[in-house]
Amino acid sequence: MMNQSLSCPVYLLGLLVFPLVTCTAAQVLITPPANPLDSASKPVANNFVSLSIAIHFFQDYSRIGTEGELPNTFSRNLLSSLQESTFLAPEIRIGGTSADRTTYVPSQNTTILQVSGANGIPLNVTLNQKWFQQCFDEENFPSGTKFIFDLPLVRNDSLALNNTIQGSKWALEAIGERRLEAFEIGNEEDLYVGQGVVPANWTVVDYVARWKIFSSAVSERALVPSGLDSNKKWFQGLAFSGLGANPAWTTQTAFNANVNENFTLKSVSLHNYPAGTAPWVNLGNTFMNHTAIVANLSQVKDDIAFLGSSPSTDNIVFNLGETNIDFTNLNMDQFEGVLGSALWTIDYILYAASLSINRIYLHQGTTFGYAAWQPIATTSSPAKVRTPWYGLKFAAEAIGSHQGPIQIAPLDIVVVTSNLSFTNTNTTAFGNSTQTQIVPAQLLTSEKISAYAVYESSSLARIALINFNEWNGTTPYPRPSTVFRIVLPPSNSDNTGNSNSSQPNSVSTRLLTAPNGASADSDLTFGGIMWNYTTQGLPQRVESVPGIVQVERSTGDGSITVKVGASEALLIDIRG
């Protein structure tokens, strides 16, 4: 996306006689190709938007009651909502640092016990078999939900291997072959040295050696005896932190150490949390910033290229197996739990899809600030839908439910200017005087404006627009908008360029917004719909907010003109 100039400021003059105001106004011009270019993504999975859930919180998401006595209908309804958007239920990876610290105890009476630790991560977790039976009950999830289950690798005592085998057997019995996507073993093994659980000279070679011992044992003592299809691959490997920021711990170094010597890997996973708690972290510049998202995610290009470089690896897919906005789980709600973070979620997911990442698993936890919903009440907070949910839902709707190839491509933006005249009626009165308001220009650059095309079977289907310019309810001027002129193809052309005369005369649009802007932690709507706990996660129409809005195509060039306010996102369905 091209870096462009600023739009002009608009002056709102506080006069009793409203003047005619003329200025040179900037618009964003977008011309999406009718068919995907070679630079577009490979086909995107319908359930590209998937979830990772920390194991110590999985019972909260799947069940309710102190011992998980009943299914969590609230969670199931939200998961079903994502399935309704994409046809396929999101995959769920159960894992995290807590999974690597888990012990499976047959004699334990309660389903789960844990010793609390820093940043919402327990020092250890113990589970009994009933936890598996209840948490993976099919009644908890939409039909077709598949799972990745993370087994421990961090322990290296005499009982460690048997513990991992026990967990794999219980998981396999509860999940079943039909619903098992893969087993992981270990979590962020590149951080083991810093955690003091391995010697200081621990390397990727040591990790690979241990991983092969554990994965071979799981295959021989759990998968084979259970009769799983031996022609399928059942493991996801690596799970390194920081997108391989440590050059000694990358996809390539792991494969150079023969991690796939036995050809058991179906996928590899890296983890990513783009920010932390540094003093420079803020909502507008750190998260509401498309340029930063591009720079962060582009690090995976080398991993994807490596996997595609050899016949021995080109059938192994690359997943972002655990990721979210910030690695700090607690006390960051001002960044993680607001409309701005929902906009980040949309851009992050769609850009990741455009890179041909196979699937993205947004990490969740009951008390985590970036969670899409809080599944149960805690002593300090009720169960609720949180703002990142709207980012998941928007992105899922953008990807859609098409049963053919879906491709995604970022769109270039071009800033153009035109003379705009309007009668000013905005006054701010103070006593017997009036005050001039100045609305600062919107920043119309690739940092603050993001756009994507979504193609279905090589035909343009949807366009997503994100305006990252920051505006809040406390900002001392009305919410400004950016005008987008989108020159649509003359018709929905097929992949040979042939015209389809059924092209509608209008397109439909849905807006993601909140009255209080970027820092809003409530009252979000998408297409006039709100989700909350009071309806058990079912959609609720907000009559005071526009729903699906039809926009007429120009009779001249077939273009459309739409406005997207600061700190808003718009989804356009080309099919009307």
N, C-alpha and C positions, 0 to 999 in steps of 0.2 A: 504494500500500500504506500502510495507516494506521499512524501512530506510536502505540504502545501502552505500557502500564505494564510493570514488571519482574515476573518470577515470584519466588516467595518463596525464601529460602535453605533448603537442606536440610542439617541438621546430622548428621554421622556421629559418634556418640559412642563413644569408645573405652572401653567398659565390658566387664567380664568377663561380666556378666549382661545379655543383650541386651534392651533395653527396647522397648516398642511406641512408635513415634514418630509423632506426628500433626502435620501442618502444612497450611496452605492452599497447594495447588500450582496453578500456572498452566498452562493449556493454550492452544495456538493453535487457534482455530476457523476453518475455511475452508469456505465454501459456494460451490463453483463452479457457475455457470449450466450448465444442460444444453446450451444452444446459445450460440454466441458473441454477445456484445453488439455494438452498433454501434462500440464503442471498440476491439474486437479488431483485429488486423492485417488487412491485405489478404492474399490467398493468398501463402504463403511457399514459395519454391523448395525442392524436396527437397534440393538441394545448396547450400542457404544457407551451410553451413559449407564454405568454400573456402579456398584457400591462395595466398599471395604468396611467391615465393622470390627472394631476391636473385640477380641474374644470375651473380655470380662464384661462387656456391655451387650453381648449378643442376646442373652436371655431377656433383657429389657426390650429389645427391638422385636423379638419373636413372640414373647409371652407376657402375661401380667400375673401378679400375685407374688408373694414372697418366695414361693417355690416354683414359680412359673406354671401355675395350675391351668391357665386358660390362654388361648391365642390372643395376640395383641391385634385387635381389629383395626385400630387406628393406623398402625404400621402397614398392615396388609392393604388397607384402602389406598394409602399413598403409593405403595409399590404397584398396586393395580392401576393407579392413575398413570404411572410411567409406562406400564405395559399397554394401556389404551393409546398412548401417543405413538408407540413404536412397534406394536404388534407382538414383540417379544418381551418377556419379563426381564428386568435387569438381572445380571449375574450378581452374586454376592460372594465376596471373599471374606472369610472369617480368619483374622490374623492379627498382626501387630506384635510389638514387643511383648505384650502380655501373653500372646500365644506361644512365644518362644520360652516363656517362663512358666508354662503350665505343666502340672503333674496330674495324671489320671488315677483316681483312687477308688477302687471297687468297693471298699468298705465304708466310704463316706456317706453319711445319711442325708446331708443337704446337697442340693444340686451344685452349688458353687460357693467356694470360700476364697477370700483374697486378703492379702496384706497390702494396705495402701502405700503408695509411693509418690514421688514427685510428678508434677505436670499431669496428674490424672492417670498415671500408669502404675499399676500395682507391682510390688516387688516379687510377688508370686501369686499364682492362681491354682486352685485344685478343683477338679470336676469329677462328678460321678457319672455313671452310664445313663442315669435318668435325665441328666442335663441334655445329652445327645438326643435321646428319644423324644423329649418334649420340644426342644428348640428346633429340630429338623422335621417336626410333624408337618405333613403336606398342607394341613389346614391353615398354617401360619402364612403361606405365601401364595402369590398368583400361580396359576398352572404353568408348568414349564420352567420354573425357576431352577437355575443350576448354580452349583457352589464350588468354590475353591477353598480347601481347608488347609490351614497352616499348622504344621507339626513342629515340635521343638528340635532344635539343633544345638542350642547354646551350651547345654550340659555335656560334660565329658566324663562323668563318673561311671561307675560300674553298672548302674541301673538306668543310665540315660537311654540307651538303645531300646531296652525293653519297654521303657515308658513311651517312647515314640511309636513303637509297634502297637502298644495297647491303644493309644489314641487313634491310630490309623484304622484299627479293627472296629472300634466303637463308631468312628465317623462313617466308615464304609457301610456298616450295618444300618445306621440311621439314615444315611443319605441315599444309598443304593447306586448301582451303576448308571441308571438312567439319568440321575440328577447330579452325578459327580463330574465336574469339569476337570479338576486336577487337584493333586496334592502339592503343596509347597512344603519345604523343610527349611526352617530357619527364617530369620528376619533381620535385615540390615547387618549382615555379618561383618561388614567393613567397620562397624562401630564397636565390635566386641572388645578391641584393645582399650578403647576409651572407657568402657564399662568395667574394665578390670576382670573380665571373665576368661581371658585367654592370655598367653604370654605376649610380651611386647613385640616379639618378632613374628607374630601371626600374620600370614599373607594369604593372598587369593589361592595360592597353591595348597595351603593347609585347609582352607575352606573347601576346596574341590575334593580333596582327599576324604575329609569327614563326610561331605555331602554324598559322595558315591557309596560310602559304607552304609549310611542311613537309608538312602534311596533303594539300594539293592536289597537291604533287609526288609523294607516295606513291601517291595515287589514280591519277594520270595515268601514272606510270612503273613502277608495280608492280601495283596492283590491276587496272586495266583491261587491260593486256597479258596478265595471267594468266587473264583470262576470268571473274573473280568476278562473281557476280550483282549487277548494277548497281542492282537494286531494294532491296537490303539496305544497311544502314548498318554501317560497319566500324570506327568510331572510338569510343574512350572518352576523354573530355576532362577537363581541369583537373588532377587529381592534386595539389591544393594540400595543404599541411601543416596540422596543428592545427585541423581541422574549420572552417577559415575564421575562426580566432580573430582574424586581422587583418582588420578590416572593409573594407579596400580590396581583399581577395582572397577573394571569396565566389562561390558559384554565381551569384548575381544580378549581381554586378559583371562577371563574365565574360560573361554573356549580354547585359548592357547594352552591352558592347564588341563584340557581334556575333560571339562565338566560333562560333555555329552558323549563320552567315550562309548557308552552302552546304548546310545541312540534312544534315550527314554524321554527327552524333553519335547513337549509340544509348544511351549512358550517360555519366554524369559520376561522378567519383570524388573523394572527399576522404580524407585520411590522418589517423590519430589514434593517438597514444600518450599516455595520460592522465597519466603521471608521469615523473619523471626521477631525479636523484640528490640532490635537496634534503635537508637534514638532517631535515626532518619526515617524510620517506617511511619508512613501516614497513609490515609485512605486515598487521597487524590493522586499523589505522585507514585506511590508504590503499587497500588492495586488497580486503580482506575486508569490504567496506562497500557494501551495495546502494544506499544513498542517494547515495554518491559516483558510482557507475556511472550511476545515473539522471541526475544533474546533468550528467555529462560527455556522455553520448550524446544527451541532449535537445537539444543544440545543433544537431542535424541537422534538427530539425523545420522550421525556416525554409527550408532548402534543399529538402526534400521538398515543402513547401507551395508554394514558388515554382515548381517544375517542374510541379506540378499546377494551376497558376493560369491557364494559357494553352493554347489548342489547339496552339500551335506547340511547346510543350515537354512536354505531358502524356504523350507516348509515349516520353519519355527517362527512363530509370530511374536511381536514385541508389544507388551502391555505396560501401561502405567498402573502398576498393581496396587499402589497405595499413594494417594496424593490429596492435597487440599491447599488452601490459601496460605497457611502459615503453620510452622511446626510447633508453635506455642498453643497448647490446647485450651488453656484457661486464662481468664481475665483479659481477653482481647476482643470483647464483643463490639467495641466501638469500630473495629475494622472488619471482624469476621461475621458479625450478625446484623448487617445493615444492607440496604438496597445496593450500595456500591459493591458489596461483596457478591451479591447476586449477579450484577453485571459482569464482574470479574469471572464468575463461574461460567457464564454463557460464552464469553470470549475465549476463556481457557479451554473449554470443551471443544468448541468449533475449530479453533486453531489446531488443537491436538488431532482432531479428526482429519483436518486438511493435510497433516503430515504423514498420513497412513499408519498412525499408531493403530493397533488392532482393537483395543478397548481401554477405557479409562475407569478406574475404580476410586470414586471419591470417598475418602475415609470418614467414618462416622463414630460417634460415641455419645452416650447420654449426656455427659457434662461438657463435651467439647464445644468451644465457641463457634466453630465452623460447621457444626452438624446441621443437616437440612431439617431435621425435626427432633424434638426431645420426646422419646417414646413413652415415658412414664414420668409421673411427678417425683421430684426429689424434695428433701427437706427445705430447699431454698427456692424452688421454681416449679410451676405446674407443667404438665405435659403440653406441648404446643408445636405448631408448625413454625419454623424459623425461616428467616429471609433467604438463605441459600437454596431452600426448596424451589423457589421461583426460578432460580437459575437452572436447576436441573430440569424443571418442567418445560421452560422455554427451549432449552437445548434439545430435549427429547422431541418436542413438537417440530423443531426445525429439521431434525433428522428424519422423522416421520416413519410411517408404517408401510411404505412401498415394498412390494414383494419381488422387485427386481434390483439391479445395481443402483446404489445411492452413492453419489460423489459430492464432495464439498471442496470449494475453492475460495480463498480470500479474493476480494474484489478491489481493484485500484480505485482510489478516489481522486477526482479532479475538482479544484475549486474554481468556480466561474463567478463573475460579478454582473449585476444588472441594476438599473435604477429602480428604486422602490419608493413609492409615495404612499403616505397614509396620514389620516387625521389623528393627531395625538389626543387621547382622552385620559391620560394618566396623570393625576395630580396627587401630590402629597401635601396636605394642609397642616400648618402649625400656627394656631392662633389666627391672626389676620393676614398671614403671609403664606406663600407656597414655596415648596422646595423642589429644586431640579433634581431629578433622578437620572443617573447615567447607568445604563446597562452595559457592562463590559462586553467586548467582542467575544464570541465563541471561538475557541481555538480549533480550527479546522485542519488538523494535521493527522498523520497516521498514529500519533500518540493518543489522540482523543476521539477519533472517529474510526470505527471498525465496521466492515461489511463483508458478508459472505453470500455466495450463491450455492444453492443445493439443487442437485440434478437427480432426476429419477429416470432410469433407463436412457441416459444421455440427453434428457430434455429438461430445460430450466423449470423448476417447480416452485422454489421459495427463495426469498432473500431475507437475510437477517441484518439489521442495522443496530449499532450500539453507539450511543453518545456518551462518552466518558467525561465530558465537561462537568465539573462538580458544582452542584447547586443544592442548597438546603433550605428548609422552611424558615430558618433564621436569617437567610441572606437578605440584605436590605433592598431587594428589587425583585420584580416578578420573574418567574422561571423563564429564561430565554429558550428559544427553539432554533434548531438548525433545519434549513429547507434542503431536502434531497430531491433532485430531479433524476429519475431513473428511466433511461431509454431502453425500453423492453424490446425484445425481438418482435418483428411484425406479427408473428404467430408462434405458437409452441411448435418448433421445428423438430423433426425426428433427427436421428443421428446421421442421416444422409443430407440434411439441409432442406428436406421437403416440408412444405407448409402444411399446417393443420388448421383448417378453416373453422374449427370449433373454438378458437380462441375467444374467451369472454371479453365483453366490453369494459369490465371492471376487474379489479383485484380486491382481495379481502385483507384486512390488516388487524393485528392485535397488538396492543401496547402493554409493556411492562412498566409500571410506574408506582409512585407513592406520593401523596400530597406533600410530605415533608422532605422529599428529595433523598440525596445520597446517603445521609445518616439515619434515615428512617428505619426503625426496627419493627414497625407494625404498619397495618393498613396498606400493604402491597396488594396490587391486583395485576392479573395478566389476562387481557381480553375481557376485562370486567368481572373476572372470577377470582375468588379468594378461597383459600384452604385453611381450615383451622381445626383445633381439637374438639370444639363444641359440636361440629358435624361429623366427628370421628374421621376426619381427613377427606370427607366427600366434598366436592366442589360446591361453592355457594355463590350465586349471582349477586353482585352488588349493583343495584339498580341506578345508583347515582353516578356510576362510572360507565363510559361507553364500552360496549362489548366488541363484537366483530364489526368493523367499519368498512364499508365498501368505498373504494376510490376509483373514479372513472378514469379510463385511459383517454389520452388526447386523441381527437379525431385526426390530427395531423400526422404525428410520428409515432403514435401509440404509447407515448411516455406517460408516466405518472409523476405527480408531485406530492410529497408527503412531508410533514414536519415531525421531528423527534426532539422532544425537550431535553435540556441538560439533565443528565443522570436518568435517562430512560433508554429502553430498547424496543424495537418494533420488528415484528415478524410479518412478512408479506407473502401471501399465497397467490402465486401468479394465476392459478386456475380459477380464481374468483370464489 
